Amino acid sequence: MLAEGRVPDVVFKTRVRDESLGGDNPYRWQDTTSDDIFKGKKVIVFALPGAFTPTCSSNHLPRYEALYEDFQAQGVDDIYCLSVNDAFVMFQWSKHIGAKNVKMLPDGNGEFSRKMGMLVDKTNLGFGMRSWRYSMLVNDGKIEKLFVEPDFGDVCPTDPFEVSDADTMLAYLKGTESEGVAAPSKAFVG
């Protein structure tokens, strides 16, 4: 597991809106590099096992979205939600959740997760290879702080959610103690 150092250098396959395409689906593929995301910026990335899943949909993503302005007040430029899902799934999940500020980062091939040392086997859940749940603060490509959920490993029978939450990250930025994971803000239906 990568505990310190720089974020991995990868190319993310993303989809961006391009009105020049017209039609019902004005989106085009765009390669987005690690430098595009992290260079010269203060960025939070929180990674989770999958879009449209219970904890990810009821708390992890919605809470980062809800506290977005608080993070901006602490000097954070961008917040990214990373999952080993494709760009289409991440886009639809973002729409479903109503995320307006958190940017979705599809790690479709799991390359970033693997290079972070966070790619785990979740075949026991029928997920295949997915990202472990974690959050990190990155300054100009350098990992300043990494919060990794306990029990890291393949075929974990649980889905810990204790330290990668938005409130823990915000407390770190403020130099205070976290009061723990906030109650879910959305009910999960699925």
CORNORJO-V584197 format. One record per residue. PHI is phi in radians with two decimals (NA if undefined). NEAR is the number of other ideal C-beta (glycine too) atoms within 12 Angstrom. D_CENTER is the distance of its C-alpha to the mean C-alpha in whole Angstrom. Layout:
phi=PHI near=NEAR d_center=D_CENTER
phi=PHI near=NEAR d_center=D_CENTER
//
This chain:
phi=NA near=22 d_center=17
phi=-1.35 near=23 d_center=16
phi=-1.75 near=16 d_center=17
phi=-2.70 near=17 d_center=18
phi=1.85 near=18 d_center=19
phi=-1.78 near=21 d_center=17
phi=-1.19 near=38 d_center=14
phi=-1.12 near=30 d_center=15
phi=-1.58 near=19 d_center=17
phi=-2.39 near=29 d_center=15
phi=-2.02 near=22 d_center=16
phi=-1.58 near=39 d_center=13
phi=-1.59 near=24 d_center=15
phi=-2.00 near=30 d_center=14
phi=-2.10 near=27 d_center=16
phi=-2.22 near=22 d_center=18
phi=-1.23 near=15 d_center=20
phi=-2.45 near=15 d_center=24
phi=-1.06 near=11 d_center=27
phi=-1.15 near=10 d_center=29
phi=-1.35 near=14 d_center=29
phi=1.12 near=11 d_center=30
phi=1.33 near=11 d_center=30
phi=-1.37 near=6 d_center=28
phi=-2.34 near=13 d_center=25
phi=-1.43 near=13 d_center=25
phi=-2.18 near=20 d_center=22
phi=-2.30 near=18 d_center=22
phi=-1.25 near=18 d_center=20
phi=-2.52 near=17 d_center=19
phi=-1.35 near=17 d_center=18
phi=-2.13 near=27 d_center=15
phi=-1.62 near=21 d_center=16
phi=-1.00 near=31 d_center=14
phi=-1.06 near=21 d_center=17
phi=-1.01 near=24 d_center=16
phi=-1.48 near=34 d_center=13
phi=-1.89 near=33 d_center=14
phi=-1.11 near=21 d_center=18
phi=1.24 near=15 d_center=19
phi=-2.27 near=25 d_center=16
phi=-1.82 near=28 d_center=15
phi=-2.27 near=38 d_center=11
phi=-1.86 near=47 d_center=8
phi=-2.11 near=45 d_center=5
phi=-2.10 near=50 d_center=3
phi=-1.96 near=43 d_center=4
phi=-2.53 near=48 d_center=6
phi=-1.20 near=43 d_center=9
phi=-3.05 near=38 d_center=10
phi=-1.13 near=39 d_center=10
phi=1.08 near=25 d_center=13
phi=-1.80 near=31 d_center=13
phi=-0.97 near=22 d_center=15
phi=-1.16 near=30 d_center=13
phi=-1.10 near=44 d_center=10
phi=-1.53 near=32 d_center=12
phi=-1.61 near=26 d_center=14
phi=-2.44 near=34 d_center=12
phi=-0.97 near=50 d_center=9
phi=-1.20 near=49 d_center=8
phi=-1.04 near=34 d_center=12
phi=-1.25 near=38 d_center=12
phi=-1.10 near=43 d_center=10
phi=-1.11 near=29 d_center=11
phi=-1.12 near=28 d_center=15
phi=-1.70 near=32 d_center=15
phi=-0.92 near=28 d_center=14
phi=-1.15 near=16 d_center=17
phi=-1.13 near=23 d_center=18
phi=-1.19 near=33 d_center=15
phi=-1.04 near=20 d_center=17
phi=-1.11 near=12 d_center=20
phi=-1.66 near=23 d_center=19
phi=1.56 near=17 d_center=18
phi=-1.39 near=35 d_center=15
phi=-1.44 near=23 d_center=15
phi=-2.52 near=29 d_center=11
phi=-2.18 near=41 d_center=8
phi=-2.09 near=41 d_center=5
phi=-1.82 near=45 d_center=2
phi=-1.89 near=51 d_center=3
phi=-2.61 near=45 d_center=6
phi=-1.42 near=39 d_center=10
phi=-2.42 near=36 d_center=11
phi=-1.43 near=24 d_center=13
phi=-1.09 near=30 d_center=13
phi=-1.19 near=20 d_center=15
phi=-1.12 near=24 d_center=14
phi=-1.08 near=35 d_center=10
phi=-1.11 near=26 d_center=13
phi=-1.14 near=20 d_center=15
phi=-1.13 near=31 d_center=13
phi=-1.03 near=32 d_center=12
phi=-1.09 near=15 d_center=15
phi=-1.08 near=21 d_center=16
phi=-1.33 near=31 d_center=14
phi=1.50 near=16 d_center=15
phi=-1.22 near=30 d_center=12
phi=-1.98 near=17 d_center=14
phi=-1.95 near=27 d_center=13
phi=-1.26 near=37 d_center=9
phi=-1.61 near=33 d_center=8
phi=-1.55 near=43 d_center=7
phi=-2.21 near=45 d_center=7
phi=-1.35 near=39 d_center=9
phi=-1.88 near=42 d_center=10
phi=-0.90 near=30 d_center=13
phi=-1.64 near=21 d_center=15
phi=1.28 near=33 d_center=13
phi=-1.16 near=25 d_center=14
phi=-1.09 near=36 d_center=11
phi=-1.04 near=39 d_center=11
phi=-1.11 near=23 d_center=14
phi=-1.20 near=22 d_center=15
phi=-1.36 near=36 d_center=13
phi=1.37 near=25 d_center=15
phi=-1.99 near=42 d_center=12
phi=-1.45 near=32 d_center=13
phi=-2.23 near=36 d_center=15
phi=-1.49 near=23 d_center=18
phi=-2.09 near=30 d_center=17
phi=-1.12 near=13 d_center=21
phi=-1.11 near=17 d_center=22
phi=-1.83 near=20 d_center=20
phi=1.36 near=13 d_center=21
phi=-1.63 near=28 d_center=17
phi=1.31 near=22 d_center=18
phi=-1.50 near=27 d_center=16
phi=-2.46 near=35 d_center=12
phi=-1.36 near=48 d_center=10
phi=-1.24 near=43 d_center=10
phi=-1.39 near=43 d_center=9
phi=-2.78 near=42 d_center=8
phi=-2.41 near=48 d_center=7
phi=-2.61 near=43 d_center=9
phi=-1.82 near=37 d_center=11
phi=-2.15 near=37 d_center=13
phi=-1.96 near=22 d_center=16
phi=0.87 near=19 d_center=17
phi=1.52 near=25 d_center=16
phi=-1.73 near=22 d_center=17
phi=-1.30 near=31 d_center=15
phi=-1.55 near=27 d_center=16
phi=-2.56 near=27 d_center=15
phi=-2.28 near=33 d_center=13
phi=-1.91 near=36 d_center=12
phi=-1.92 near=31 d_center=13
phi=-1.12 near=32 d_center=14
phi=-1.19 near=17 d_center=17
phi=1.14 near=18 d_center=19
phi=-0.90 near=27 d_center=17
phi=2.79 near=20 d_center=19
phi=-1.22 near=19 d_center=19
phi=0.91 near=18 d_center=21
phi=-1.18 near=22 d_center=20
phi=-1.33 near=11 d_center=21
phi=-2.13 near=18 d_center=19
phi=-2.23 near=30 d_center=15
phi=-1.05 near=25 d_center=15
phi=-2.53 near=35 d_center=13
phi=-2.22 near=23 d_center=15
phi=-2.33 near=29 d_center=14
phi=-1.66 near=43 d_center=10
phi=-1.30 near=39 d_center=11
phi=-1.14 near=40 d_center=11
phi=-1.17 near=33 d_center=15
phi=-1.15 near=35 d_center=15
phi=-1.13 near=39 d_center=13
phi=-1.13 near=35 d_center=15
phi=-1.07 near=26 d_center=18
phi=-1.03 near=26 d_center=17
phi=-1.10 near=28 d_center=18
phi=-1.48 near=19 d_center=21
phi=1.30 near=10 d_center=22
phi=-2.07 near=13 d_center=23
phi=-1.51 near=11 d_center=22
phi=-1.30 near=22 d_center=20
phi=-1.55 near=14 d_center=21
phi=1.78 near=16 d_center=19
phi=-1.20 near=28 d_center=16
phi=-1.23 near=24 d_center=17
phi=-1.12 near=15 d_center=19
phi=-1.00 near=20 d_center=17
phi=-1.70 near=23 d_center=18
phi=-2.27 near=24 d_center=18
phi=-1.43 near=12 d_center=20
phi=-1.60 near=19 d_center=18
phi=-2.15 near=10 d_center=21
phi=2.95 near=15 d_center=20
//
